[in-house]
């Protein structure tokens, strides 16, 4: 059953996070590795 009011986008992002495409995730990880920076993004 659907809710009468849609979930506001901000609430959904706070609850579920923001999806990152695998290619972008790999690119960010590589940048972090090369710069010696900790990778802080994490999946569910």
PQR file with spaces between the fields and no chain letter, atoms N, CA, C, O and H, PARSE charges and radii, in Angstrom:
ATOM       1  N    UNK     1       0.843   -1.186    0.000 -0.4000 1.5000
ATOM       2  CA   UNK     1       0.000    0.000    0.000 -0.0000 2.0000
ATOM       3  C    UNK     1       0.887    1.247    0.000  0.5500 1.7000
ATOM       4  O    UNK     1       1.850    1.336    0.761 -0.5500 1.4000
ATOM       5  N    UNK     2       0.554    2.189   -0.850 -0.4000 1.5000
ATOM       6  CA   UNK     2       1.321    3.429   -0.947 -0.0000 2.0000
ATOM       7  C    UNK     2       0.910    4.406    0.128  0.5500 1.7000
ATOM       8  O    UNK     2      -0.249    4.456    0.539 -0.5500 1.4000
ATOM       9  H    UNK     2      -0.228    2.117   -1.468  0.4000 1.0000
ATOM      10  N    UNK     3       1.875    5.180    0.573 -0.4000 1.5000
ATOM      11  CA   UNK     3       1.612    6.250    1.527 -0.0000 2.0000
ATOM      12  C    UNK     3       0.869    7.369    0.807  0.5500 1.7000
ATOM      13  O    UNK     3       1.055    7.575   -0.392 -0.5500 1.4000
ATOM      14  H    UNK     3       2.817    5.139    0.238  0.4000 1.0000
ATOM      15  N    UNK     4       0.040    8.078    1.531 -0.4000 1.5000
ATOM      16  CA   UNK     4      -0.705    9.189    0.922 -0.0000 2.0000
ATOM      17  C    UNK     4       0.196   10.361    0.584  0.5500 1.7000
ATOM      18  O    UNK     4      -0.057   11.081   -0.382 -0.5500 1.4000
ATOM      19  H    UNK     4      -0.112    7.910    2.505  0.4000 1.0000
ATOM      20  N    UNK     5       1.244   10.558    1.369 -0.4000 1.5000
ATOM      21  CA   UNK     5       2.173   11.643    1.060 -0.0000 2.0000
ATOM      22  C    UNK     5       3.516   11.031    0.676  0.5500 1.7000
ATOM      23  O    UNK     5       4.003   10.128    1.356 -0.5500 1.4000
ATOM      24  H    UNK     5       1.449    9.972    2.154  0.4000 1.0000
ATOM      25  N    UNK     6       4.119   11.519   -0.414 -0.4000 1.5000
ATOM      26  CA   UNK     6       5.417   10.966   -0.834 -0.0000 2.0000
ATOM      27  C    UNK     6       6.505   11.314    0.178  0.5500 1.7000
ATOM      28  O    UNK     6       6.428   12.330    0.868 -0.5500 1.4000
ATOM      29  H    UNK     6       3.724   12.252   -0.966  0.4000 1.0000
ATOM      30  N    UNK     7       7.517   10.457    0.254 -0.4000 1.5000
ATOM      31  CA   UNK     7       8.649   10.719    1.137 -0.0000 2.0000
ATOM      32  C    UNK     7       9.455   11.865    0.556  0.5500 1.7000
ATOM      33  O    UNK     7       9.846   11.816   -0.610 -0.5500 1.4000
ATOM      34  H    UNK     7       7.580    9.631   -0.307  0.4000 1.0000
ATOM      35  N    UNK     8       9.707   12.886    1.343 -0.4000 1.5000
ATOM      36  CA   UNK     8      10.513   14.001    0.825 -0.0000 2.0000
ATOM      37  C    UNK     8      11.904   13.504    0.437  0.5500 1.7000
ATOM      38  O    UNK     8      12.491   12.694    1.154 -0.5500 1.4000
ATOM      39  H    UNK     8       9.389   12.926    2.290  0.4000 1.0000
ATOM      40  N    UNK     9      12.433   13.976   -0.679 -0.4000 1.5000
ATOM      41  CA   UNK     9      13.741   13.508   -1.146 -0.0000 2.0000
ATOM      42  C    UNK     9      14.843   13.635   -0.096  0.5500 1.7000
ATOM      43  O    UNK     9      15.663   12.725    0.030 -0.5500 1.4000
ATOM      44  H    UNK     9      11.957   14.635   -1.262  0.4000 1.0000
ATOM      45  N    UNK    10      14.889   14.720    0.653 -0.4000 1.5000
ATOM      46  CA   UNK    10      15.944   14.894    1.657 -0.0000 2.0000
ATOM      47  C    UNK    10      15.846   13.829    2.735  0.5500 1.7000
ATOM      48  O    UNK    10      16.864   13.274    3.149 -0.5500 1.4000
ATOM      49  H    UNK    10      14.224   15.459    0.551  0.4000 1.0000
ATOM      50  N    UNK    11      14.658   13.540    3.188 -0.4000 1.5000
ATOM      51  CA   UNK    11      14.469   12.504    4.200 -0.0000 2.0000
ATOM      52  C    UNK    11      14.943   11.152    3.689  0.5500 1.7000
ATOM      53  O    UNK    11      15.580   10.392    4.419 -0.5500 1.4000
ATOM      54  H    UNK    11      13.831   13.991    2.851  0.4000 1.0000
ATOM      55  N    UNK    12      14.634   10.859    2.448 -0.4000 1.5000
ATOM      56  CA   UNK    12      15.061    9.586    1.858 -0.0000 2.0000
ATOM      57  C    UNK    12      16.575    9.512    1.780  0.5500 1.7000
ATOM      58  O    UNK    12      17.161    8.478    2.099 -0.5500 1.4000
ATOM      59  H    UNK    12      14.117   11.477    1.855  0.4000 1.0000
ATOM      60  N    UNK    13      17.218   10.601    1.358 -0.4000 1.5000
ATOM      61  CA   UNK    13      18.687   10.603    1.272 -0.0000 2.0000
ATOM      62  C    UNK    13      19.319   10.418    2.638  0.5500 1.7000
ATOM      63  O    UNK    13      20.305    9.694    2.773 -0.5500 1.4000
ATOM      64  H    UNK    13      16.742   11.442    1.099  0.4000 1.0000
ATOM      65  N    UNK    14      18.762   11.064    3.652 -0.4000 1.5000
ATOM      66  CA   UNK    14      19.303   10.907    5.004 -0.0000 2.0000
ATOM      67  C    UNK    14      19.156    9.468    5.490  0.5500 1.7000
ATOM      68  O    UNK    14      20.045    8.938    6.156 -0.5500 1.4000
ATOM      69  H    UNK    14      17.961   11.652    3.542  0.4000 1.0000
ATOM      70  N    UNK    15      18.063    8.858    5.162 -0.4000 1.5000
ATOM      71  CA   UNK    15      17.788    7.489    5.606 -0.0000 2.0000
ATOM      72  C    UNK    15      18.559    6.456    4.784  0.5500 1.7000
ATOM      73  O    UNK    15      19.131    5.525    5.350 -0.5500 1.4000
ATOM      74  H    UNK    15      17.341    9.289    4.620  0.4000 1.0000
ATOM      75  N    UNK    16      18.584    6.606    3.456 -0.4000 1.5000
ATOM      76  CA   UNK    16      19.135    5.592    2.571 -0.0000 2.0000
ATOM      77  C    UNK    16      20.510    5.923    2.014  0.5500 1.7000
ATOM      78  O    UNK    16      21.193    5.045    1.485 -0.5500 1.4000
ATOM      79  H    UNK    16      18.119    7.363    2.996  0.4000 1.0000
ATOM      80  N    UNK    17      20.918    7.165    2.127 -0.4000 1.5000
ATOM      81  CA   UNK    17      22.196    7.581    1.554 -0.0000 2.0000
ATOM      82  C    UNK    17      22.031    7.988    0.097  0.5500 1.7000
ATOM      83  O    UNK    17      20.929    7.958   -0.451 -0.5500 1.4000
ATOM      84  H    UNK    17      20.364    7.878    2.556  0.4000 1.0000
ATOM      85  N    UNK    18      23.118    8.358   -0.505 -0.4000 1.5000
ATOM      86  CA   UNK    18      23.115    8.791   -1.901 -0.0000 2.0000
ATOM      87  C    UNK    18      23.864    7.746   -2.713  0.5500 1.7000
ATOM      88  O    UNK    18      25.041    7.498   -2.453 -0.5500 1.4000
ATOM      89  H    UNK    18      24.013    8.382   -0.059  0.4000 1.0000
ATOM      90  N    UNK    19      23.213    7.130   -3.683 -0.4000 1.5000
ATOM      91  CA   UNK    19      23.887    6.089   -4.463 -0.0000 2.0000
ATOM      92  C    UNK    19      25.009    6.676   -5.319  0.5500 1.7000
ATOM      93  O    UNK    19      24.866    7.747   -5.909 -0.5500 1.4000
ATOM      94  H    UNK    19      22.256    7.330   -3.894  0.4000 1.0000
ATOM      95  N    UNK    20      26.120    5.955   -5.373 -0.4000 1.5000
ATOM      96  CA   UNK    20      27.260    6.360   -6.196 -0.0000 2.0000
ATOM      97  C    UNK    20      27.516    5.238   -7.189  0.5500 1.7000
ATOM      98  O    UNK    20      27.670    4.085   -6.785 -0.5500 1.4000
ATOM      99  H    UNK    20      26.236    5.085   -4.894  0.4000 1.0000
ATOM     100  N    UNK    21      27.565    5.545   -8.474 -0.4000 1.5000
ATOM     101  CA   UNK    21      27.829    4.510   -9.478 -0.0000 2.0000
ATOM     102  C    UNK    21      29.176    3.824   -9.202  0.5500 1.7000
ATOM     103  O    UNK    21      30.115    4.478   -8.749 -0.5500 1.4000
ATOM     104  H    UNK    21      27.440    6.481   -8.803  0.4000 1.0000
ATOM     105  N    UNK    22      29.278    2.524   -9.467 -0.4000 1.5000
ATOM     106  CA   UNK    22      30.520    1.785   -9.198 -0.0000 2.0000
ATOM     107  C    UNK    22      31.767    2.416   -9.828  0.5500 1.7000
ATOM     108  O    UNK    22      32.825    2.443   -9.200 -0.5500 1.4000
ATOM     109  H    UNK    22      28.515    1.993   -9.835  0.4000 1.0000
ATOM     110  N    UNK    23      31.656    2.918  -11.045 -0.4000 1.5000
ATOM     111  CA   UNK    23      32.818    3.520  -11.707 -0.0000 2.0000
ATOM     112  C    UNK    23      33.291    4.764  -10.950  0.5500 1.7000
ATOM     113  O    UNK    23      34.495    4.980  -10.809 -0.5500 1.4000
ATOM     114  H    UNK    23      30.796    2.896  -11.555  0.4000 1.0000
ATOM     115  N    UNK    24      32.371    5.565  -10.471 -0.4000 1.5000
ATOM     116  CA   UNK    24      32.743    6.759   -9.707 -0.0000 2.0000
ATOM     117  C    UNK    24      33.344    6.354   -8.366  0.5500 1.7000
ATOM     118  O    UNK    24      34.303    6.973   -7.906 -0.5500 1.4000
ATOM     119  H    UNK    24      31.394    5.389  -10.585  0.4000 1.0000
ATOM     120  N    UNK    25      32.789    5.322   -7.735 -0.4000 1.5000
ATOM     121  CA   UNK    25      33.326    4.827   -6.467 -0.0000 2.0000
ATOM     122  C    UNK    25      34.776    4.380   -6.637  0.5500 1.7000
ATOM     123  O    UNK    25      35.630    4.720   -5.818 -0.5500 1.4000
ATOM     124  H    UNK    25      32.009    4.819   -8.109  0.4000 1.0000
ATOM     125  N    UNK    26      35.058    3.618   -7.697 -0.4000 1.5000
ATOM     126  CA   UNK    26      36.433    3.171   -7.959 -0.0000 2.0000
ATOM     127  C    UNK    26      37.358    4.368   -8.176  0.5500 1.7000
ATOM     128  O    UNK    26      38.479    4.398   -7.670 -0.5500 1.4000
ATOM     129  H    UNK    26      34.364    3.341   -8.362  0.4000 1.0000
ATOM     130  N    UNK    27      36.879    5.342   -8.927 -0.4000 1.5000
ATOM     131  CA   UNK    27      37.692    6.532   -9.210 -0.0000 2.0000
ATOM     132  C    UNK    27      38.010    7.288   -7.913  0.5500 1.7000
ATOM     133  O    UNK    27      39.148    7.711   -7.707 -0.5500 1.4000
ATOM     134  H    UNK    27      35.968    5.318   -9.338  0.4000 1.0000
ATOM     135  N    UNK    28      37.030    7.454   -7.057 -0.4000 1.5000
ATOM     136  CA   UNK    28      37.255    8.148   -5.784 -0.0000 2.0000
ATOM     137  C    UNK    28      38.232    7.368   -4.916  0.5500 1.7000
ATOM     138  O    UNK    28      39.116    7.954   -4.292 -0.5500 1.4000
ATOM     139  H    UNK    28      36.106    7.110   -7.224  0.4000 1.0000
ATOM     140  N    UNK    29      38.074    6.032   -4.873 -0.4000 1.5000
ATOM     141  CA   UNK    29      39.003    5.195   -4.104 -0.0000 2.0000
ATOM     142  C    UNK    29      40.429    5.357   -4.614  0.5500 1.7000
ATOM     143  O    UNK    29      41.362    5.480   -3.821 -0.5500 1.4000
ATOM     144  H    UNK    29      37.356    5.555   -5.381  0.4000 1.0000
ATOM     145  N    UNK    30      40.602    5.358   -5.939 -0.4000 1.5000
ATOM     146  CA   UNK    30      41.931    5.523   -6.529 -0.0000 2.0000
ATOM     147  C    UNK    30      42.536    6.876   -6.163  0.5500 1.7000
ATOM     148  O    UNK    30      43.719    6.962   -5.833 -0.5500 1.4000
ATOM     149  H    UNK    30      39.844    5.259   -6.584  0.4000 1.0000
ATOM     150  N    UNK    31      41.737    7.914   -6.219 -0.4000 1.5000
ATOM     151  CA   UNK    31      42.221    9.251   -5.850 -0.0000 2.0000
ATOM     152  C    UNK    31      42.680    9.252   -4.397  0.5500 1.7000
ATOM     153  O    UNK    31      43.737    9.794   -4.074 -0.5500 1.4000
ATOM     154  H    UNK    31      40.776    7.844   -6.487  0.4000 1.0000
ATOM     155  N    UNK    32      41.877    8.641   -3.521 -0.4000 1.5000
ATOM     156  CA   UNK    32      42.239    8.577   -2.098 -0.0000 2.0000
ATOM     157  C    UNK    32      43.544    7.816   -1.897  0.5500 1.7000
ATOM     158  O    UNK    32      44.408    8.254   -1.138 -0.5500 1.4000
ATOM     159  H    UNK    32      41.019    8.201   -3.784  0.4000 1.0000
ATOM     160  N    UNK    33      43.691    6.670   -2.580 -0.4000 1.5000
ATOM     161  CA   UNK    33      44.912    5.876   -2.458 -0.0000 2.0000
ATOM     162  C    UNK    33      46.139    6.662   -2.915  0.5500 1.7000
ATOM     163  O    UNK    33      47.167    6.666   -2.239 -0.5500 1.4000
ATOM     164  H    UNK    33      42.989    6.315   -3.197  0.4000 1.0000
ATOM     165  N    UNK    34      46.025    7.322   -4.061 -0.4000 1.5000
ATOM     166  CA   UNK    34      47.156    8.072   -4.609 -0.0000 2.0000
ATOM     167  C    UNK    34      47.533    9.276   -3.757  0.5500 1.7000
ATOM     168  O    UNK    34      48.697    9.673   -3.721 -0.5500 1.4000
ATOM     169  H    UNK    34      45.189    7.318   -4.610  0.4000 1.0000
ATOM     170  N    UNK    35      46.552    9.855   -3.073 -0.4000 1.5000
ATOM     171  CA   UNK    35      46.847   11.043   -2.271 -0.0000 2.0000
ATOM     172  C    UNK    35      47.112   10.706   -0.802  0.5500 1.7000
ATOM     173  O    UNK    35      47.431   11.588   -0.005 -0.5500 1.4000
ATOM     174  H    UNK    35      45.606    9.532   -3.102  0.4000 1.0000
ATOM     175  N    UNK    36      46.976    9.419   -0.451 -0.4000 1.5000
ATOM     176  CA   UNK    36      47.219    9.016    0.932 -0.0000 2.0000
ATOM     177  C    UNK    36      46.104    9.436    1.874  0.5500 1.7000
ATOM     178  O    UNK    36      46.319    9.582    3.077 -0.5500 1.4000
ATOM     179  H    UNK    36      46.717    8.702   -1.098  0.4000 1.0000
ATOM     180  N    UNK    37      44.927    9.626    1.328 -0.4000 1.5000
ATOM     181  CA   UNK    37      43.771   10.058    2.108 -0.0000 2.0000
ATOM     182  C    UNK    37      42.866    8.870    2.385  0.5500 1.7000
ATOM     183  O    UNK    37      42.715    7.979    1.549 -0.5500 1.4000
ATOM     184  H    UNK    37      44.752    9.508    0.351  0.4000 1.0000
ATOM     185  N    UNK    38      42.269    8.870    3.564 -0.4000 1.5000
ATOM     186  CA   UNK    38      41.361    7.792    3.941 -0.0000 2.0000
ATOM     187  C    UNK    38      40.068    7.872    3.128  0.5500 1.7000
ATOM     188  O    UNK    38      39.522    8.957    2.927 -0.5500 1.4000
ATOM     189  H    UNK    38      42.392    9.594    4.243  0.4000 1.0000
ATOM     190  N    UNK    39      39.589    6.738    2.670 -0.4000 1.5000
ATOM     191  CA   UNK    39      38.319    6.653    1.952 -0.0000 2.0000
ATOM     192  C    UNK    39      37.212    6.542    3.000  0.5500 1.7000
ATOM     193  O    UNK    39      37.167    5.562    3.744 -0.5500 1.4000
ATOM     194  H    UNK    39      40.033    5.857    2.834  0.4000 1.0000
ATOM     195  N    UNK    40      36.329    7.521    3.069 -0.4000 1.5000
ATOM     196  CA   UNK    40      35.326    7.562    4.119 -0.0000 2.0000
ATOM     197  C    UNK    40      33.934    7.189    3.659  0.5500 1.7000
ATOM     198  O    UNK    40      33.052    6.981    4.492 -0.5500 1.4000
ATOM     199  H    UNK    40      36.366    8.317    2.465  0.4000 1.0000
ATOM     200  N    UNK    41      33.706    7.096    2.355 -0.4000 1.5000
ATOM     201  CA   UNK    41      32.384    6.711    1.864 -0.0000 2.0000
ATOM     202  C    UNK    41      32.218    5.218    2.083  0.5500 1.7000
ATOM     203  O    UNK    41      33.161    4.448    1.901 -0.5500 1.4000
ATOM     204  H    UNK    41      34.423    7.264    1.678  0.4000 1.0000
ATOM     205  N    UNK    42      31.032    4.813    2.471 -0.4000 1.5000
ATOM     206  CA   UNK    42      30.801    3.398    2.688 -0.0000 2.0000
ATOM     207  C    UNK    42      29.417    2.994    2.249  0.5500 1.7000
ATOM     208  O    UNK    42      28.485    3.797    2.298 -0.5500 1.4000
ATOM     209  H    UNK    42      30.266    5.438    2.619  0.4000 1.0000
ATOM     210  N    UNK    43      29.277    1.778    1.828 -0.4000 1.5000
ATOM     211  CA   UNK    43      27.998    1.263    1.382 -0.0000 2.0000
ATOM     212  C    UNK    43      27.257    0.572    2.511  0.5500 1.7000
ATOM     213  O    UNK    43      27.759    0.443    3.627 -0.5500 1.4000
ATOM     214  H    UNK    43      30.034    1.126    1.789  0.4000 1.0000
ATOM     215  N    UNK    44      26.054    0.134    2.192 -0.4000 1.5000
ATOM     216  CA   UNK    44      25.261   -0.574    3.195 -0.0000 2.0000
ATOM     217  C    UNK    44      25.722   -1.988    3.348  0.5500 1.7000
ATOM     218  O    UNK    44      25.166   -2.735    4.153 -0.5500 1.4000
ATOM     219  H    UNK    44      25.646    0.238    1.285  0.4000 1.0000
